[in-house]
Amino acid sequence: MHTPPPFLMTATDESGSGGAPGTVRPTIVLVHGAWADSSSWSPVVERLLAAGFPVRSIANPLQGLDTDTAYLLSHLAAIPGPIVLVGHSYGGAVISNIDPSAYDITALVYVAAFIPLKGEAVGQLAAQSSTPLPLLSVEVDGGAEVTIDPAGFRAAFAGDLDETSAANLAVAQRPANVRAVSEPSVNEAFRSVPTWALVTRQDHAIDVDLQRMMSGRVDARVTEVDASHAVMLSRPDAVADLITQAAR
């Protein structure tokens, strides 16, 4: 009989970690943000799979909050059982923008993330960071897409990674359509779902004070770490540990 790959499997808890013995563990759905891709979660995925969780790392289209939310919902509809949603950076806006009543969402986890209220756009929140990101814009069909200038990528995004790793990320970064930051949120999933937040104190993409403000106003359970915006790469244990807490 064909055995599905680990990221499609539903695991039951045998050891007692991640849930009560015999219970079905939730599927962890990871949503990356702008200027990253699903591979940015790889060190976290390794740890979650080793702990026995089924995991999905969604390829966020980065084409606008409405489009990206609809794309995420199409994947959630195909996942049986409970789900823990995890969003990094702009991915936090995407997981906030869903209506959780149609799905078995048991927790939301924000990792160095934007958490907009209904009617807020990511761009409004980003404007409150003290240092603007060094962005480059390219006109494409359907609007403009932006990336971080490779010369400033490490300082803005990945200051606690080595120069080679940061340079590779800068080259591979995925552009984001300006609609991602201009379209307002229409839902507040955190109002009805338990919420956790990882705040990164050395972040130069989303100021730490802005992260604290956003997580505080949604009553998230907050953990702070000394890390850059690329915390899922520089501090994967901290990220995986918080997700595991939320999944219990």
C-alpha positions in Angstrom: 0.0 0.0 0.0 1.3 3.5 -0.9 2.4 5.5 2.2 1.9 9.3 1.8 4.9 11.5 2.4 5.3 12.9 6.0 3.8 16.4 5.2 0.5 14.7 4.1 0.2 12.4 7.0 -2.0 12.8 10.1 0.0 11.8 13.2 -1.3 10.7 16.5 0.6 11.5 19.7 2.4 8.5 21.2 4.9 10.3 23.4 2.8 12.9 25.1 4.6 15.9 23.5 2.5 18.1 21.3 -0.8 16.9 22.8 -2.5 14.3 25.0 -1.6 10.7 24.3 -3.8 9.2 21.5 -5.0 12.6 20.2 -4.7 13.6 16.6 -2.0 16.2 16.2 -2.9 19.3 14.2 -1.4 20.0 10.8 1.0 22.9 11.0 0.5 25.2 8.0 3.4 27.6 7.5 2.8 30.8 5.4 5.9 32.8 4.4 6.0 36.5 3.8 7.4 38.8 1.2 11.0 38.4 -0.1 11.1 34.8 1.0 9.7 31.5 -0.2 8.4 28.2 1.4 12.0 26.9 1.7 12.7 29.6 4.3 10.9 27.4 6.8 13.1 24.3 6.1 14.9 24.3 9.5 11.6 24.7 11.3 9.9 22.0 9.1 12.7 19.5 10.1 12.1 20.1 13.7 8.3 19.8 13.5 8.4 16.6 11.4 10.9 15.2 13.9 8.4 16.0 16.7 5.7 14.1 14.8 3.6 16.9 13.4 2.1 16.8 9.8 3.3 20.0 8.1 2.4 22.1 5.0 4.6 24.9 3.9 2.4 27.0 1.5 3.9 28.8 -1.5 2.4 32.2 -0.8 1.8 33.9 -4.2 2.6 37.4 -2.8 0.2 39.0 -5.3 -2.1 40.9 -3.0 -3.9 40.2 0.3 -7.2 39.2 -1.3 -5.5 36.8 -3.8 -3.1 35.3 -1.3 -5.9 34.7 1.3 -8.0 32.9 -1.3 -5.0 30.8 -2.2 -4.4 29.8 1.4 -8.1 29.0 1.9 -8.0 26.6 -1.1 -5.2 24.6 0.7 -6.9 24.7 4.1 -10.1 23.2 2.6 -8.0 20.1 1.6 -6.7 19.5 5.1 -8.7 17.2 7.4 -8.7 17.7 11.1 -7.3 20.5 13.3 -4.9 23.1 11.9 -2.3 25.5 13.4 -1.7 28.5 11.2 1.7 30.1 11.3 2.6 33.3 9.5 5.9 35.1 9.1 6.1 38.8 8.3 3.4 39.6 5.6 2.2 36.0 6.1 0.8 37.2 9.4 -1.6 39.4 7.5 -2.7 36.5 5.4 -3.5 34.2 8.3 -5.3 37.0 10.0 -7.5 37.7 7.0 -9.3 34.3 7.0 -12.7 33.5 8.4 -11.8 30.7 10.8 -15.3 29.6 11.3 -15.3 27.3 8.2 -12.1 25.4 9.4 -10.9 23.7 12.5 -8.2 26.3 13.3 -7.0 25.7 16.8 -4.2 28.3 17.0 -2.6 31.2 15.2 1.2 31.8 15.5 2.7 35.1 14.4 6.5 35.0 13.7 8.0 38.5 13.4 4.7 39.2 11.7 2.3 41.9 10.7 -1.1 41.6 12.5 -3.4 44.1 10.9 -6.9 44.9 12.3 -9.9 44.9 10.0 -9.6 47.8 7.6 -5.8 48.2 8.1 -3.3 47.5 5.3 0.2 46.2 5.9 1.6 49.3 4.3 0.0 51.5 7.0 1.7 49.4 9.7 5.0 49.2 7.9 5.1 53.0 7.7 5.4 53.0 11.5 8.8 51.3 11.4 11.6 53.8 12.0 13.8 52.8 9.1 12.3 52.3 5.6 13.3 49.2 3.8 15.7 49.7 0.8 13.2 48.6 -1.9 13.6 48.2 -5.6 10.5 48.3 -7.9 9.8 46.7 -11.3 6.7 47.3 -13.3 5.0 44.1 -14.4 1.6 43.1 -15.8 -0.9 43.8 -13.0 1.1 46.5 -11.2 4.5 46.9 -9.6 6.5 44.3 -7.7 9.2 45.2 -5.1 12.2 43.5 -3.7 14.8 44.5 -1.1 18.0 45.9 -2.7 20.5 43.1 -2.4 23.1 45.6 -1.1 20.9 46.3 2.0 19.3 42.9 2.3 21.4 41.5 5.1 21.1 44.6 7.3 17.3 44.8 6.8 16.3 41.1 6.8 19.0 38.7 8.0 21.5 40.5 10.2 22.2 37.4 12.3 23.0 35.1 9.4 26.5 34.9 7.9 27.3 37.0 4.8 27.1 34.1 2.4 23.7 32.8 3.6 22.3 36.3 3.5 23.7 37.0 0.1 22.1 33.8 -1.2 18.7 34.8 0.3 19.0 38.2 -1.3 19.5 36.6 -4.7 16.7 34.1 -4.3 14.1 36.5 -2.7 10.7 36.5 -4.3 9.2 39.9 -5.2 5.9 41.0 -3.7 3.2 42.9 -5.6 2.4 46.3 -4.1 -1.2 45.1 -3.6 0.2 42.9 -0.7 0.7 46.1 1.3 -2.1 48.2 0.0 -5.2 45.9 0.3 -6.8 46.2 3.7 -7.7 43.2 5.9 -11.3 42.2 6.0 -11.2 39.7 8.8 -9.7 39.3 12.3 -9.1 35.6 12.8 -7.3 36.3 16.1 -10.6 37.4 17.7 -11.9 33.8 17.9 -8.7 31.7 17.8 -6.0 31.5 20.5 -2.9 33.4 19.4 0.8 33.3 20.0 3.5 35.7 18.8 7.3 35.5 18.5 8.8 39.1 18.7 12.2 39.6 17.3 14.3 42.2 19.2 17.0 42.7 16.5 14.5 43.1 13.6 15.2 45.9 11.1 12.3 45.0 8.8 9.5 45.3 11.4 10.5 47.4 14.4 10.3 45.5 17.7 8.1 48.2 19.2 5.7 47.8 16.3 5.6 44.0 16.8 4.9 44.5 20.5 2.1 46.9 19.8 0.5 44.6 17.3 0.8 41.4 19.4 -0.4 43.3 22.5 -3.6 44.6 21.0 -4.7 41.1 20.0 -3.8 39.6 23.4 -1.3 37.2 22.0 0.9 35.0 24.2 4.2 36.7 23.5 7.8 35.3 23.4 10.7 37.6 22.6 14.0 36.5 21.2 17.2 38.2 20.1 17.0 37.6 16.4 16.7 39.3 13.0 13.6 39.2 10.8 14.9 35.9 9.4 14.3 34.2 12.7 13.0 31.0 11.2 16.5 30.5 9.8 18.6 32.0 12.6 16.6 30.7 15.5 14.6 27.7 14.2 14.5 26.0 17.7 12.7 29.1 19.2 10.2 29.1 16.3 9.5 25.4 16.4 9.2 25.5 20.2 6.6 28.2 20.1 4.6 26.4 17.4 4.7 23.3 19.5 3.3 25.2 22.5 0.5 26.5 20.4 -0.3 23.0 19.0 -0.8 21.5 22.5 
